[in-house]
Amino acid sequence: MPQGAGGSKDSGAPSPWEQTDLLSFVASLEQAPPAPQPVEPPAPAPQPQPQAEPELEPEPEPELQPEPEPVDAGPPPGLPRRLLILDTETTGLDPEQDRCIEVGAVLFDVPLRSVLSQISFLLPCERNPARAVNGIEPDLTQQPQPWQQALQCFEALLEAADLVVAHNVAFDRQWFGREPLPAIAKPWLCSMEDVRWPADRQLRATPSVRDLALAYGVPVWAAHRALTDCIYLAQVFERCDDLEQLLEQGLEPRRLYRARVSYDERHKAREAGFRWNEPITGAWSRRLSEREVGLLTFPVVAVDEPLQSRTA
């Protein structure tokens, strides 16, 4: 074989066509580094377990407290809380010659619009010239009845009241302080003269008890007995939403005024509640507060109070 055909037999590198013996191959495998093993991913870090909330002992349920009762604030300062509504029946108009033969009274709570107590009693008499008016027979007044004890009860009601109310104070007041009735030193209010009833009731300036009761829807079942007239007034007061305002205005200081009107304008004075010939002879007059004077549509002049008392 030519020399250059397969390379020199003496060269150190084996021919690529030479077969490597099996033992050499195995030996080479044993000397080779081991194949790298796959790396497992690190296990996730353990998550902290949520701590169980400690069980709380149940709080004791609060004891139910009773709701406080509403506090009755009472009427505004200066206004009366309790009224003593009273009325009298007499044998005539002149306290010097006649006498009181019946007293009726109702103790009335203003904030609660309610009657607290009431009483009526006859006083003994031998004659009654006014029997046709009040229907009280003299023999009836002399029947056995505890009028002395009733009079003591009346005085207790009077003591509990802040204000005395009558429908025509000038007449009723003059009988007290004469035996056997006690004197009354507490303030008075006239529901006929001093209280200015709302215009929507369509009353006269000086209404009667009957007209006043009917204007407020109070049934009128009798007349001219002391207690029934007191009950009428009490039931009117029960229906007055503006009672405090009526009392406040009714208690304003008043003095007597004479209307300065011509004969042709006399209707203005009459409609405003002025009276002709009473208590001033030959004039239209009425007791008014300064506030009421400012509401008049005609001029007036103040006059001194007459000594005589106005009668029913």
VEXFI-694787 format. One record per residue (C-alpha): residue number from 0; x, y, z. Coordinates in Angstrom, 3 decimals, always signed. Example, Ala and Ser with C-alpha at 12.3 -4.5 7.8 and 13.67 -1.06 7.14 Angstrom:
<sites>
+------+----------+----------+----------+
: bagu :        x :        y :        z :
+------+----------+----------+----------+
:    0 :  +12.300 :   -4.500 :   +7.800 :
:    1 :  +13.670 :   -1.060 :   +7.140 :
+------+----------+----------+----------+
</sites>
This chain:
<sites>
+------+----------+----------+----------+
: bagu :        x :        y :        z :
+------+----------+----------+----------+
:    0 :   +0.000 :   +0.000 :   +0.000 :
:    1 :   +1.430 :   +3.320 :   -0.885 :
:    2 :   +2.581 :   +5.377 :   +2.048 :
:    3 :   +0.249 :   +8.272 :   +1.699 :
:    4 :   -2.880 :   +6.241 :   +1.264 :
:    5 :   -3.882 :   +5.628 :   +4.906 :
:    6 :   -1.320 :   +7.752 :   +6.760 :
:    7 :   +1.841 :   +6.587 :   +8.463 :
:    8 :   +1.549 :   +3.570 :  +10.681 :
:    9 :   +3.981 :   +5.152 :  +13.096 :
:   10 :   +2.096 :   +8.354 :  +13.744 :
:   11 :   +0.820 :   +8.713 :  +17.305 :
:   12 :   -2.863 :   +9.642 :  +16.613 :
:   13 :   -5.262 :   +6.867 :  +15.740 :
:   14 :   -7.013 :   +6.972 :  +12.471 :
:   15 :  -10.631 :   +8.090 :  +12.574 :
:   16 :  -11.456 :   +4.866 :  +10.957 :
:   17 :   -9.874 :   +2.853 :  +13.680 :
:   18 :  -12.213 :   +0.966 :  +15.986 :
:   19 :  -11.815 :   +1.673 :  +19.636 :
:   20 :  -11.748 :   -1.457 :  +21.657 :
:   21 :  -14.611 :   -2.158 :  +23.986 :
:   22 :  -12.588 :   -2.156 :  +27.165 :
:   23 :  -11.208 :   +1.273 :  +26.508 :
:   24 :  -14.698 :   +2.608 :  +25.940 :
:   25 :  -15.973 :   +1.151 :  +29.161 :
:   26 :  -13.001 :   +2.538 :  +31.029 :
:   27 :  -13.684 :   +5.963 :  +29.642 :
:   28 :  -17.266 :   +5.773 :  +30.844 :
:   29 :  -16.190 :   +4.887 :  +34.339 :
:   30 :  -13.876 :   +7.891 :  +34.448 :
:   31 :  -16.591 :  +10.344 :  +33.219 :
:   32 :  -18.318 :  +12.595 :  +35.845 :
:   33 :  -21.828 :  +11.615 :  +36.755 :
:   34 :  -24.623 :  +13.307 :  +34.913 :
:   35 :  -26.103 :  +16.243 :  +36.872 :
:   36 :  -29.277 :  +15.382 :  +38.728 :
:   37 :  -32.298 :  +17.709 :  +38.308 :
:   38 :  -32.578 :  +20.189 :  +41.132 :
:   39 :  -35.916 :  +20.116 :  +42.876 :
:   40 :  -37.394 :  +23.526 :  +43.602 :
:   41 :  -37.223 :  +24.483 :  +47.269 :
:   42 :  -40.299 :  +23.700 :  +49.235 :
:   43 :  -42.371 :  +26.789 :  +49.971 :
:   44 :  -41.850 :  +28.262 :  +53.366 :
:   45 :  -44.572 :  +27.211 :  +55.767 :
:   46 :  -47.245 :  +29.862 :  +56.102 :
:   47 :  -48.075 :  +30.933 :  +59.644 :
:   48 :  -51.353 :  +29.444 :  +60.731 :
:   49 :  -53.924 :  +32.038 :  +61.814 :
:   50 :  -54.276 :  +32.173 :  +65.501 :
:   51 :  -57.752 :  +31.359 :  +66.716 :
:   52 :  -59.292 :  +34.318 :  +68.509 :
:   53 :  -59.762 :  +33.645 :  +72.166 :
:   54 :  -63.342 :  +33.067 :  +73.087 :
:   55 :  -64.716 :  +36.047 :  +74.940 :
:   56 :  -67.108 :  +35.568 :  +77.730 :
:   57 :  -70.495 :  +37.029 :  +76.767 :
:   58 :  -71.132 :  +40.368 :  +78.368 :
:   59 :  -74.134 :  +40.414 :  +80.632 :
:   60 :  -77.137 :  +42.139 :  +79.073 :
:   61 :  -77.823 :  +45.473 :  +80.700 :
:   62 :  -80.868 :  +45.552 :  +82.866 :
:   63 :  -83.758 :  +47.374 :  +81.311 :
:   64 :  -84.327 :  +50.582 :  +83.163 :
:   65 :  -87.828 :  +52.017 :  +83.182 :
:   66 :  -88.137 :  +55.093 :  +81.019 :
:   67 :  -88.243 :  +58.220 :  +83.130 :
:   68 :  -91.628 :  +59.800 :  +83.274 :
:   69 :  -91.843 :  +63.123 :  +81.446 :
:   70 :  -91.192 :  +66.035 :  +83.728 :
:   71 :  -94.061 :  +68.448 :  +83.891 :
:   72 :  -92.392 :  +71.778 :  +83.335 :
:   73 :  -95.551 :  +73.571 :  +84.364 :
:   74 :  -96.699 :  +76.919 :  +83.029 :
:   75 :  -94.224 :  +79.671 :  +82.153 :
:   76 :  -92.882 :  +81.700 :  +85.098 :
:   77 :  -95.431 :  +84.168 :  +86.415 :
:   78 :  -98.462 :  +82.270 :  +85.142 :
:   79 : -100.780 :  +80.347 :  +87.472 :
:   80 : -100.792 :  +76.578 :  +87.463 :
:   81 : -104.029 :  +75.987 :  +89.388 :
:   82 : -107.205 :  +77.990 :  +89.008 :
:   83 : -110.116 :  +78.124 :  +91.419 :
:   84 : -113.132 :  +78.692 :  +89.215 :
:   85 : -116.003 :  +79.900 :  +91.380 :
:   86 : -119.528 :  +81.186 :  +91.101 :
:   87 : -122.166 :  +82.395 :  +93.540 :
:   88 : -125.928 :  +82.555 :  +93.717 :
:   89 : -127.445 :  +85.294 :  +95.834 :
:   90 : -130.774 :  +86.608 :  +97.052 :
:   91 : -130.204 :  +89.910 :  +95.236 :
:   92 : -127.654 :  +92.316 :  +93.816 :
:   93 : -126.799 :  +94.413 :  +96.859 :
:   94 : -124.377 :  +92.783 :  +99.340 :
:   95 : -125.447 :  +95.293 : +101.984 :
:   96 : -129.016 :  +93.988 : +101.978 :
:   97 : -128.840 :  +90.583 : +100.287 :
:   98 : -126.711 :  +87.522 : +100.952 :
:   99 : -124.973 :  +84.679 :  +99.181 :
:  100 : -126.925 :  +81.410 :  +99.369 :
:  101 : -124.808 :  +79.101 :  +97.150 :
:  102 : -121.138 :  +78.677 :  +96.306 :
:  103 : -119.724 :  +76.469 :  +93.571 :
:  104 : -116.014 :  +75.946 :  +92.936 :
:  105 : -113.766 :  +73.862 :  +90.674 :
:  106 : -110.012 :  +73.471 :  +91.184 :
:  107 : -108.489 :  +73.300 :  +87.700 :
:  108 : -104.944 :  +72.335 :  +86.618 :
:  109 : -103.772 :  +74.490 :  +83.701 :
:  110 : -100.891 :  +72.380 :  +82.220 :
:  111 : -102.921 :  +69.171 :  +82.459 :
:  112 : -106.178 :  +70.812 :  +81.327 :
:  113 : -108.074 :  +68.850 :  +83.945 :
:  114 : -110.340 :  +69.237 :  +86.955 :
:  115 : -108.695 :  +68.324 :  +90.262 :
:  116 : -111.632 :  +68.798 :  +92.619 :
:  117 : -115.012 :  +70.470 :  +92.827 :
:  118 : -117.565 :  +71.403 :  +95.449 :
:  119 : -120.959 :  +73.046 :  +95.813 :
:  120 : -122.978 :  +73.906 :  +98.901 :
:  121 : -125.966 :  +75.956 :  +99.991 :
:  122 : -125.961 :  +78.515 : +102.771 :
:  123 : -129.149 :  +78.704 : +104.880 :
:  124 : -131.512 :  +81.577 : +104.205 :
:  125 : -135.082 :  +82.443 : +105.202 :
:  126 : -136.079 :  +84.279 : +102.032 :
:  127 : -134.887 :  +84.433 :  +98.449 :
:  128 : -136.275 :  +87.275 :  +96.329 :
:  129 : -134.178 :  +85.979 :  +93.416 :
:  130 : -135.825 :  +82.541 :  +93.447 :
:  131 : -137.273 :  +83.111 :  +89.969 :
:  132 : -133.725 :  +83.586 :  +88.651 :
:  133 : -131.724 :  +80.880 :  +90.440 :
:  134 : -134.521 :  +78.468 :  +91.319 :
:  135 : -133.366 :  +77.983 :  +94.919 :
:  136 : -136.185 :  +77.603 :  +97.412 :
:  137 : -135.443 :  +78.996 : +100.900 :
:  138 : -136.737 :  +75.766 : +102.445 :
:  139 : -134.149 :  +73.841 : +100.470 :
:  140 : -131.298 :  +75.826 : +102.002 :
:  141 : -132.505 :  +74.970 : +105.499 :
:  142 : -132.439 :  +71.222 : +104.999 :
:  143 : -129.802 :  +69.391 : +107.100 :
:  144 : -126.503 :  +69.364 : +105.208 :
:  145 : -122.844 :  +69.808 : +106.260 :
:  146 : -122.365 :  +73.276 : +104.836 :
:  147 : -119.848 :  +74.194 : +107.566 :
:  148 : -117.596 :  +71.292 : +106.557 :
:  149 : -118.144 :  +72.151 : +102.906 :
:  150 : -117.026 :  +75.690 : +103.646 :
:  151 : -113.810 :  +74.312 : +105.166 :
:  152 : -113.249 :  +72.246 : +102.028 :
:  153 : -113.767 :  +75.359 :  +99.926 :
:  154 : -111.125 :  +77.186 : +101.929 :
:  155 : -108.706 :  +74.274 : +101.338 :
:  156 : -109.309 :  +74.499 :  +97.583 :
:  157 : -108.773 :  +78.232 :  +97.764 :
:  158 : -105.462 :  +77.683 :  +99.527 :
:  159 : -104.312 :  +75.295 :  +96.773 :
:  160 : -105.118 :  +77.739 :  +93.960 :
:  161 : -102.861 :  +80.375 :  +92.407 :
:  162 : -105.630 :  +82.402 :  +90.793 :
:  163 : -109.370 :  +82.841 :  +91.312 :
:  164 : -111.489 :  +82.936 :  +88.141 :
:  165 : -115.095 :  +84.092 :  +87.936 :
:  166 : -117.373 :  +85.129 :  +85.096 :
:  167 : -118.066 :  +88.679 :  +86.315 :
:  168 : -115.553 :  +89.128 :  +89.098 :
:  169 : -116.956 :  +92.486 :  +90.120 :
:  170 : -120.162 :  +90.803 :  +91.211 :
:  171 : -118.869 :  +87.582 :  +92.780 :
:  172 : -115.947 :  +89.095 :  +94.668 :
:  173 : -118.078 :  +91.450 :  +96.736 :
:  174 : -119.718 :  +88.571 :  +98.658 :
:  175 : -116.473 :  +87.255 : +100.112 :
:  176 : -115.280 :  +88.620 : +103.409 :
:  177 : -118.875 :  +88.751 : +104.609 :
:  178 : -119.999 :  +86.098 : +107.057 :
:  179 : -119.824 :  +83.216 : +106.672 :
:  180 : -117.653 :  +83.459 : +103.513 :
:  181 : -113.916 :  +84.046 : +103.936 :
:  182 : -112.096 :  +87.032 : +102.461 :
:  183 : -110.016 :  +86.231 :  +99.362 :
:  184 : -106.639 :  +87.889 :  +99.077 :
:  185 : -105.472 :  +86.006 :  +95.989 :
:  186 : -105.528 :  +87.578 :  +92.507 :
:  187 : -108.727 :  +87.403 :  +90.473 :
:  188 : -109.333 :  +87.042 :  +86.755 :
:  189 : -112.634 :  +87.819 :  +85.049 :
:  190 : -113.402 :  +85.409 :  +82.209 :
:  191 : -115.990 :  +87.880 :  +80.896 :
:  192 : -114.080 :  +91.192 :  +81.079 :
:  193 : -110.361 :  +90.347 :  +81.174 :
:  194 : -110.034 :  +87.413 :  +78.763 :
:  195 : -110.042 :  +88.313 :  +75.084 :
:  196 : -111.544 :  +85.222 :  +73.484 :
:  197 : -110.371 :  +84.351 :  +69.938 :
:  198 : -112.187 :  +86.151 :  +67.146 :
:  199 : -112.890 :  +82.896 :  +65.304 :
:  200 : -115.295 :  +81.944 :  +68.134 :
:  201 : -117.510 :  +84.843 :  +67.025 :
:  202 : -118.360 :  +85.924 :  +70.568 :
:  203 : -119.418 :  +89.280 :  +71.874 :
:  204 : -116.726 :  +91.266 :  +73.641 :
:  205 : -118.307 :  +90.337 :  +76.984 :
:  206 : -119.952 :  +86.932 :  +76.387 :
:  207 : -122.256 :  +85.125 :  +78.784 :
:  208 : -121.234 :  +81.767 :  +80.236 :
:  209 : -123.852 :  +80.078 :  +78.060 :
:  210 : -122.583 :  +81.699 :  +74.843 :
:  211 : -118.982 :  +80.920 :  +75.773 :
:  212 : -119.776 :  +77.277 :  +76.435 :
:  213 : -121.672 :  +76.854 :  +73.163 :
:  214 : -118.860 :  +78.543 :  +71.214 :
:  215 : -116.473 :  +75.832 :  +72.461 :
:  216 : -118.860 :  +72.950 :  +71.882 :
:  217 : -119.794 :  +72.469 :  +75.547 :
:  218 : -123.372 :  +71.224 :  +75.991 :
:  219 : -125.512 :  +73.520 :  +78.139 :
:  220 : -127.995 :  +71.513 :  +80.194 :
:  221 : -128.827 :  +73.900 :  +83.048 :
:  222 : -128.374 :  +77.493 :  +84.083 :
:  223 : -128.162 :  +79.702 :  +87.156 :
:  224 : -126.739 :  +77.182 :  +89.587 :
:  225 : -123.283 :  +77.881 :  +90.893 :
:  226 : -121.541 :  +74.585 :  +90.141 :
:  227 : -122.914 :  +74.165 :  +86.619 :
:  228 : -121.512 :  +77.539 :  +85.571 :
:  229 : -118.122 :  +76.541 :  +87.018 :
:  230 : -118.201 :  +73.256 :  +85.100 :
:  231 : -118.975 :  +75.106 :  +81.871 :
:  232 : -115.917 :  +77.304 :  +82.351 :
:  233 : -113.725 :  +74.328 :  +83.244 :
:  234 : -114.792 :  +72.487 :  +80.088 :
:  235 : -114.106 :  +75.578 :  +78.003 :
:  236 : -110.601 :  +75.753 :  +79.490 :
:  237 : -110.086 :  +72.071 :  +78.669 :
:  238 : -110.671 :  +72.908 :  +75.005 :
:  239 : -108.381 :  +75.978 :  +74.939 :
:  240 : -105.070 :  +75.151 :  +73.272 :
:  241 : -104.000 :  +78.762 :  +73.856 :
:  242 : -105.131 :  +78.915 :  +77.500 :
:  243 : -101.716 :  +80.040 :  +78.785 :
:  244 : -101.696 :  +82.959 :  +76.347 :
:  245 : -105.263 :  +83.915 :  +77.264 :
:  246 : -104.344 :  +83.910 :  +80.962 :
:  247 : -101.151 :  +85.884 :  +80.376 :
:  248 : -102.969 :  +88.601 :  +78.466 :
:  249 : -105.897 :  +88.524 :  +80.873 :
:  250 : -103.561 :  +89.243 :  +83.796 :
:  251 : -102.058 :  +92.354 :  +82.219 :
:  252 : -102.472 :  +95.449 :  +84.431 :
:  253 : -105.615 :  +97.353 :  +83.521 :
:  254 : -107.250 : +100.641 :  +84.239 :
:  255 : -110.544 : +102.225 :  +83.325 :
:  256 : -110.817 : +104.133 :  +80.011 :
:  257 : -113.577 : +106.257 :  +78.530 :
:  258 : -114.164 : +106.109 :  +74.794 :
:  259 : -114.032 : +109.397 :  +72.918 :
:  260 : -116.559 : +108.674 :  +70.192 :
:  261 : -119.431 : +110.622 :  +68.694 :
:  262 : -122.999 : +109.450 :  +68.714 :
:  263 : -122.609 : +108.196 :  +65.143 :
:  264 : -119.486 : +106.215 :  +66.149 :
:  265 : -120.940 : +104.627 :  +69.267 :
:  266 : -121.037 : +101.239 :  +67.539 :
:  267 : -117.226 : +101.198 :  +67.579 :
:  268 : -117.174 : +101.414 :  +71.360 :
:  269 : -119.926 :  +98.842 :  +71.741 :
:  270 : -118.154 :  +96.366 :  +69.451 :
:  271 : -114.939 :  +96.851 :  +71.444 :
:  272 : -116.702 :  +95.801 :  +74.659 :
:  273 : -117.297 :  +99.249 :  +76.139 :
:  274 : -120.441 :  +99.649 :  +78.232 :
:  275 : -122.756 : +102.617 :  +78.231 :
:  276 : -123.506 : +104.166 :  +81.641 :
:  277 : -121.492 : +101.515 :  +83.475 :
:  278 : -119.521 : +102.213 :  +85.507 :
:  279 : -119.304 : +105.809 :  +84.259 :
:  280 : -122.647 : +107.568 :  +83.861 :
:  281 : -123.202 : +109.030 :  +80.388 :
:  282 : -120.124 : +107.450 :  +78.810 :
:  283 : -118.815 : +104.333 :  +77.105 :
:  284 : -116.127 : +102.811 :  +79.342 :
:  285 : -114.079 :  +99.691 :  +79.820 :
:  286 : -110.982 :  +98.507 :  +81.703 :
:  287 : -108.068 :  +97.945 :  +79.317 :
:  288 : -104.355 :  +97.192 :  +79.351 :
:  289 : -101.913 :  +99.459 :  +77.559 :
:  290 : -101.488 :  +96.823 :  +74.853 :
:  291 : -105.244 :  +96.751 :  +74.253 :
:  292 : -105.446 : +100.535 :  +74.111 :
:  293 : -102.940 : +100.446 :  +71.272 :
:  294 : -105.217 :  +98.118 :  +69.275 :
:  295 : -108.260 : +100.429 :  +69.379 :
:  296 : -109.419 : +102.277 :  +66.284 :
:  297 : -110.727 : +105.284 :  +68.255 :
:  298 : -109.250 : +107.488 :  +70.994 :
:  299 : -109.796 : +106.886 :  +74.723 :
:  300 : -108.956 : +108.723 :  +77.902 :
:  301 : -108.008 : +107.148 :  +81.238 :
:  302 : -110.257 : +107.877 :  +84.215 :
:  303 : -110.143 : +107.052 :  +87.905 :
:  304 : -111.880 : +103.864 :  +89.041 :
:  305 : -115.331 : +104.530 :  +90.505 :
:  306 : -115.978 : +103.469 :  +94.074 :
:  307 : -119.128 : +101.470 :  +93.321 :
:  308 : -118.808 :  +97.851 :  +92.203 :
:  309 : -120.261 :  +96.584 :  +88.987 :
:  310 : -123.213 :  +94.215 :  +89.446 :
:  311 : -124.431 :  +91.259 :  +87.435 :
+------+----------+----------+----------+
</sites>
